[in-house]
Amino acid sequence: GALVLGCIASIEELELRVSLPNGLLGTVPITSISPELTALVEKAAEAADDSDDAMDVDGSDDDPLDLKTRFFIGQYVKCAIADLPADQSAASGKKKKSKSAPRLELTLIPEEINGRIDPDDICEGVIVTASVKSVEDRGYVLTTGISGNKISAFLPTSEAQAWIDRWMPQVTELKPGQLVEAAVTSVSDDRRSLRMTIDPAVVSQATVKDTYKTMASVQPGQLVSATVMKAWDRGLSLRFMGFYDCSADLNGLGMPAARSKADVEKKYPLGKVVPVRVLYVSLTAAGKVIIVSRMPHVLAFKPRPALTGYELPAAAHLASDKANSDISAAANEKGKIDKMWPIPYGTVLDDCIVLSVVGTIGLALQVPATKAVTAFAKVAQLAEEDEPAPKLNKYSGPFHVGTRHRARVVGYDAIDAVVRVSLRPSMVNEKFLTIDDVYPGAAVNGTIKVFRENGVEITISSTLHGFIHKQHLADVALKHPELQFKAGKQIACRVLKVLHEQRSILLTTRKSLVQSKLPIVTGYTEAEGAVPGAITQVVVDRVVDNGAIVNFYQGAHGLV
């Protein structure tokens, strides 16, 4: 039931994955986005039952359910927590340890987000989650879910175009079921009709003009002016609208390197008034909690902080003020989660400086050559899995403030602008961490995971696995390959083919290929090794009437 501001990290076929504050992750099923989109899903399901010519739902460009035509990576969304992970719910009894970050089930349905808002608190500057109900000649009718959908909302075409041009230039108009964060520009006299805008310049500056009658109307994403009430060594206590208390931690203040209460007080003295954006609202019988952020990119309602110099072009697009349709489309490619990351996954950072020791939790580090983001390493990422976690002390020990370390990027928290890193030597020095590190012809040493009838599964690294087809186990047919390929055995291989979309790696253990010193041919151009007169190794695939078909690497083949 708690509400939280999130940032879309990836767009899958039937769900959205959302980055939340403090390193949390959430998923939104396609049926938990908007009532209009749910109706389209139900219509597609009925059509599939009734006809072979059913509506296509395979994610193609003309798919009416394609989420990539309704959302973009980096888009802010207000979320309601629908369910906790099984290992954290009360029903599970004891909490279970998990190597991955907890993943929450979320809903974006406007009525779930806005249903608690008091209609009397709706005024100019309020940011409301809304879905497109219908497309009209002069604009869009929106569903807000406020007061049981008794309040209608209208978004003029002119107030939507700037958002489309900036964030989704590959489309011409909003689609039914599409979700937007819209600012109220006017309220009718009878308070039953709203006029809205999604112009990024207006929404980012939208501030509530009046004091809310009830705390239930406070929403994530809202920009408010807050007064500093007290400083702590780990953050601030503030108050807005004269009544409502909130807090901001050091990440939310952009001060991960703060070492004491005095550091916080120096920047935020008692009584100072500052703009903040609400991140999290939980109003339960156990307590009322409102968490806010002062991070510049959150205040500006932008997906990304400033440029780091490490990012991919699509990620740079999210940090700039210019639209680019080609980059926008690339940023929405399925599975390309790190398209929004300021530093791509797997990047090795050679000279990170410890800024502060965060209790027993971990280290805040300065990323070389940029101040746009901060790195954070959990204490479990400072030593190998079979080693005890080090005791942290900011004045002494191997990880005291000011020490320098090599680190590798393993995650990104979009709301906090924190790059998650690992200092484990095995992780930092791992040659094959991602599938992008693997290339056809590469020599790899792996460990047999399991023997199967059609081949052998190989563990290449802690994050990558490969497969050896039975035809590539040896240069000659083996009568009892299971005796030679036992689980746990170390084995030398060579990469035959890398299938990026399927995240699959095909290997060979044929000695003639593994031990070969001849040039590697991976395609049909000179750059891929296909040089006239070159001598290389091939594998005969099959014999045909006029010769034999032979295979090179990466699926290239030829005729002898």
Residue pairs with C-beta under 8 A, 6 or more apart in sequence:
1 80
1 81
1 282
1 284
2 80
2 81
2 280
2 281
2 282
2 284
3 78
3 79
3 80
3 81
3 113
3 219
3 220
3 280
3 281
3 282
4 20
4 21
4 78
4 79
4 81
4 220
4 279
4 280
4 281
5 21
5 76
5 77
5 78
5 79
5 220
5 221
5 277
5 278
5 279
5 280
5 298
5 415
6 18
6 19
6 20
6 26
6 76
6 77
6 78
6 79
6 106
6 415
7 18
7 19
7 74
7 75
7 76
7 77
7 303
7 340
7 414
7 415
8 16
8 17
8 18
8 19
8 71
8 72
8 73
8 74
8 75
8 77
9 17
9 18
9 19
9 25
9 73
9 337
9 340
9 414
10 16
10 17
10 73
10 334
10 335
10 336
10 337
11 17
11 67
11 68
11 71
11 72
11 73
11 332
11 334
12 67
12 334
12 335
13 58
13 59
13 67
13 334
14 29
14 30
15 27
15 28
15 29
15 30
16 27
16 28
16 33
16 67
16 71
16 77
16 108
17 25
17 26
17 27
17 28
17 337
18 25
18 26
18 27
18 28
18 77
18 79
18 106
19 25
19 412
19 413
19 414
19 415
20 26
20 79
20 104
20 415
21 251
21 252
21 279
21 280
21 291
21 293
21 413
21 415
21 416
22 251
22 413
22 416
23 101
23 411
23 413
23 416
23 418
23 420
24 101
24 102
24 103
24 104
25 101
25 102
25 103
25 104
26 79
26 81
26 103
26 104
26 105
26 106
27 103
27 104
27 105
27 106
28 77
28 79
28 105
28 106
28 107
28 108
29 105
30 37
30 38
30 41
30 65
30 67
31 37
31 38
31 41
32 82
32 105
32 106
32 107
32 108
32 109
33 67
33 108
33 109
33 131
33 177
33 179
34 108
34 109
34 110
34 131
34 132
34 143
34 177
34 178
34 179
35 109
35 110
35 111
35 131
35 143
36 131
36 132
36 133
36 143
36 176
36 177
37 65
37 70
37 131
37 176
37 177
38 177
39 177
40 64
40 65
40 176
40 177
41 65
43 55
44 54
44 55
44 57
44 64
44 65
47 54
47 55
48 54
48 55
48 57
55 64
55 65
56 62
56 63
57 63
57 65
59 66
59 68
59 334
60 66
68 332
68 334
69 168
69 171
69 175
70 175
70 177
70 178
70 179
71 178
71 179
71 332
72 167
72 168
72 328
72 331
72 332
73 303
73 314
73 318
73 331
73 332
73 336
73 339
73 340
74 303
74 304
74 318
74 331
74 340
74 414
75 167
75 303
76 181
76 221
76 301
76 303
77 108
77 129
77 179
77 181
78 108
78 113
78 129
78 181
78 219
78 220
78 221
79 106
79 107
79 108
79 113
79 220
80 106
80 107
80 108
80 109
80 112
80 113
81 104
81 105
81 106
82 104
82 105
82 106
82 107
82 112
83 89
83 104
83 105
84 102
84 104
84 105
85 98
85 102
85 103
85 104
86 92
87 95
87 96
87 98
87 102
88 95
88 102
101 411
108 129
108 179
109 131
109 145
110 128
110 129
110 130
110 131
110 143
110 144
110 145
110 179
111 145
111 148
111 149
112 145
113 129
113 145
113 219
114 128
114 129
114 144
114 145
114 146
114 219
115 145
115 146
115 148
116 216
116 217
116 283
117 128
117 146
117 147
117 216
117 217
117 219
118 212
118 213
118 214
118 216
118 217
119 146
119 147
119 151
119 191
120 191
120 213
121 210
121 212
121 213
121 214
121 217
122 128
122 146
122 151
122 184
122 187
122 191
122 194
123 184
123 187
123 208
123 209
123 210
124 184
124 185
124 186
124 187
124 209
125 183
125 184
125 206
125 207
125 208
125 209
126 183
126 184
126 206
126 208
126 219
126 222
127 181
127 182
127 183
127 184
127 203
127 206
127 219
127 221
127 222
127 223
128 144
128 146
128 153
128 181
128 182
128 183
128 184
128 194
128 196
128 219
129 144
129 145
129 179
129 180
129 181
129 182
130 142
130 143
130 144
130 153
130 155
130 179
130 180
130 181
130 182
130 196
131 142
131 143
131 177
131 178
131 179
131 180
132 140
132 141
132 142
132 143
132 155
132 174
132 175
132 176
132 177
132 178
132 180
133 140
133 141
133 142
133 143
133 176
134 140
134 141
134 176
135 173
135 174
135 175
135 176
138 156
138 157
139 154
139 155
139 156
139 157
139 158
139 159
139 160
140 154
140 155
140 157
140 160
140 174
141 152
141 153
141 154
142 152
142 153
142 154
142 155
142 180
142 182
142 196
143 149
143 153
144 151
144 153
144 194
150 192
151 191
151 192
151 193
151 194
152 192
152 193
152 194
153 182
153 193
153 194
153 195
153 196
154 193
154 194
154 195
154 196
155 174
155 180
155 182
155 196
155 197
155 198
156 195
156 197
157 173
159 185
159 196
159 197
159 198
159 199
160 173
160 174
160 180
160 197
160 198
162 198
162 199
162 200
162 201
163 180
163 198
163 199
163 200
164 171
164 172
164 173
164 174
165 323
166 200
166 323
167 200
167 323
167 328
168 328
169 323
169 324
169 325
169 328
170 325
170 328
170 329
174 180
180 198
181 198
181 203
181 221
182 196
182 197
182 198
182 203
183 196
183 197
183 198
183 202
183 203
183 206
184 194
184 195
184 196
184 206
185 195
185 196
185 197
185 202
186 194
186 195
187 193
187 194
187 195
188 194
197 203
200 301
203 301
204 223
204 299
204 300
204 301
204 302
205 223
206 223
207 223
207 224
207 225
207 275
208 222
208 223
208 224
208 241
211 241
211 242
211 243
212 218
212 241
212 244
215 243
215 244
215 283
215 288
215 290
216 283
218 244
218 278
218 281
218 290
219 278
219 281
220 278
220 279
220 280
220 281
221 277
221 278
221 301
222 277
222 278
223 275
223 276
223 277
223 299
224 240
224 241
224 275
224 276
224 277
224 278
224 292
225 240
225 273
225 274
225 275
225 276
226 238
226 239
226 240
226 246
226 273
226 274
226 275
226 276
226 292
227 238
227 239
227 240
227 271
227 272
227 273
228 236
228 237
228 238
228 268
228 269
228 270
228 271
228 272
228 273
228 274
229 236
229 237
229 238
229 239
229 245
229 270
230 236
230 237
230 270
231 237
231 261
231 264
231 265
231 268
231 270
232 261
232 264
233 258
233 260
233 261
233 264
234 249
234 250
235 247
235 248
235 249
235 250
235 252
235 253
235 264
236 247
236 248
236 253
236 264
236 268
237 245
237 246
237 247
238 245
238 246
238 247
238 248
238 274
238 276
238 292
239 245
239 246
240 246
240 276
244 290
245 290
246 276
246 278
246 290
246 291
246 292
247 289
247 290
247 291
247 292
248 276
248 291
248 292
248 293
248 294
249 291
250 256
250 258
250 264
251 295
251 416
251 418
252 279
252 291
252 292
252 293
252 294
252 295
252 416
253 264
253 267
253 268
253 294
254 294
254 295
254 296
254 417
255 263
255 264
255 267
256 355
256 356
256 358
256 364
256 374
256 376
256 418
257 355
257 356
257 364
257 366
257 374
258 264
258 356
259 356
259 394
259 401
268 274
274 294
275 294
275 299
276 292
276 293
276 294
276 299
277 292
277 293
277 298
277 299
277 301
278 290
278 291
278 292
279 291
279 292
279 293
279 298
279 415
280 289
280 290
280 291
281 289
281 290
282 288
282 289
283 289
293 299
293 415
295 305
295 415
295 416
295 417
296 305
296 306
297 303
297 304
297 305
297 306
297 417
298 415
302 318
302 319
303 318
303 319
303 340
303 414
304 315
304 318
304 319
304 340
304 342
304 414
304 417
305 319
305 342
305 372
305 373
305 417
306 319
306 372
307 316
307 319
307 320
307 342
307 372
308 342
308 343
308 367
308 370
308 372
308 373
309 369
309 370
310 342
310 343
310 344
310 347
310 370
311 319
311 341
311 342
311 343
311 344
312 338
312 339
312 341
312 344
313 327
313 330
314 327
314 328
314 330
314 331
314 336
314 339
314 340
315 331
315 338
315 339
315 340
315 341
315 342
315 344
316 327
317 324
317 327
317 328
317 331
318 331
318 340
319 342
319 372
330 336
330 339
331 339
331 340
332 339
333 339
335 501
337 345
338 344
338 345
338 412
340 412
340 414
341 409
341 412
341 419
342 370
342 372
342 373
342 412
342 417
342 419
343 349
343 367
343 373
343 409
343 412
343 419
344 409
345 409
345 410
345 411
345 412
345 434
346 408
346 409
346 410
346 433
346 434
346 436
346 437
347 408
347 409
348 406
348 407
348 408
348 428
349 367
349 368
349 375
349 406
349 407
349 408
349 409
349 421
350 368
350 406
351 368
351 404
351 406
352 365
352 366
352 367
352 368
352 375
352 404
352 405
352 406
352 407
352 421
353 365
353 366
353 402
353 403
353 404
354 363
354 364
354 365
354 399
354 400
354 401
354 402
354 403
354 404
354 405
355 363
355 364
355 365
355 366
355 374
355 401
356 363
356 364
356 394
356 401
357 363
357 392
357 393
357 394
357 399
357 400
357 401
358 364
358 376
359 392
360 379
360 392
361 378
361 379
362 376
362 377
362 378
362 379
362 381
362 382
362 392
363 376
363 377
363 379
363 382
363 392
363 399
363 423
364 374
364 375
364 376
365 374
365 375
365 376
365 377
365 405
365 407
365 421
366 374
366 375
367 373
367 374
367 375
367 419
372 417
373 417
373 418
373 419
374 417
374 418
374 419
375 407
375 409
375 418
375 419
375 420
375 421
376 418
376 419
376 420
376 421
377 407
377 420
377 421
377 422
377 423
378 420
379 389
379 390
379 392
380 389
381 410
381 421
381 422
381 423
381 424
381 427
382 389
382 390
382 399
382 423
382 424
383 389
383 390
383 424
384 424
384 425
384 426
390 397
390 398
390 399
391 397
392 399
393 399
393 400
394 400
394 401
395 401
399 405
405 423
406 423
406 428
407 421
407 422
407 423
407 428
408 421
408 422
408 427
408 428
408 430
408 433
409 419
409 420
409 421
410 420
410 421
410 422
410 427
411 419
411 420
412 418
412 419
412 420
413 419
413 420
422 428
426 462
427 433
427 462
430 461
430 462
430 463
431 437
431 461
432 438
432 442
432 444
432 460
432 461
432 464
433 461
433 463
433 464
434 463
434 464
435 464
435 498
435 500
435 503
435 505
436 500
438 444
438 460
438 464
438 495
438 498
438 505
439 495
439 498
440 495
440 496
440 497
440 498
440 520
440 522
440 553
440 554
441 494
441 495
441 520
441 522
441 553
442 494
442 495
443 492
443 493
443 494
443 514
444 460
444 466
444 492
444 493
444 494
444 495
444 507
445 490
445 491
445 492
445 493
446 458
446 459
446 460
446 466
446 490
446 491
446 493
446 507
447 458
447 459
447 488
447 489
447 490
447 491
448 456
448 457
448 458
448 459
448 485
448 486
448 487
448 488
448 489
448 491
449 456
449 457
449 458
449 459
449 465
449 487
450 456
450 457
450 487
451 481
451 482
451 485
451 486
451 487
453 470
454 469
454 470
455 467
455 468
455 469
455 470
455 472
455 473
456 467
456 468
456 470
456 473
456 481
456 485
457 465
457 466
457 467
458 465
458 466
458 467
458 468
458 491
458 493
458 507
459 465
460 466
460 505
464 505
465 505
466 493
466 495
466 505
466 506
466 507
467 504
467 505
467 506
467 507
468 493
468 506
468 507
468 508
468 509
469 506
470 481
472 496
472 507
472 508
472 509
472 510
472 539
473 481
473 484
473 485
473 509
473 510
474 481
474 509
474 510
474 511
475 510
475 511
475 512
478 484
485 491
491 509
492 509
492 514
493 507
493 508
493 509
493 514
494 507
494 508
494 513
494 514
495 505
495 506
495 507
495 553
496 506
496 507
496 508
496 553
496 554
497 505
497 506
497 553
497 554
497 555
498 504
498 505
498 506
498 554
499 505
499 506
508 514
510 539
512 537
513 537
513 539
516 537
518 535
518 536
518 537
519 529
519 531
519 534
519 535
519 536
520 529
520 536
520 553
521 528
521 529
521 530
521 534
521 536
521 552
521 553
521 556
522 528
522 529
522 552
522 553
522 554
522 556
523 529
523 530
523 554
523 556
524 530
524 556
528 554
528 556
529 536
529 552
530 556
536 552
538 550
538 551
538 552
538 558
539 550
539 551
540 548
540 549
540 550
540 551
541 548
541 549
541 550
541 551
541 557
542 548
542 549
543 549
544 559
546 559
547 559
547 560
548 559
548 560
549 557
549 558
549 559
549 560
550 557
550 558
550 559
550 560
551 557
552 558
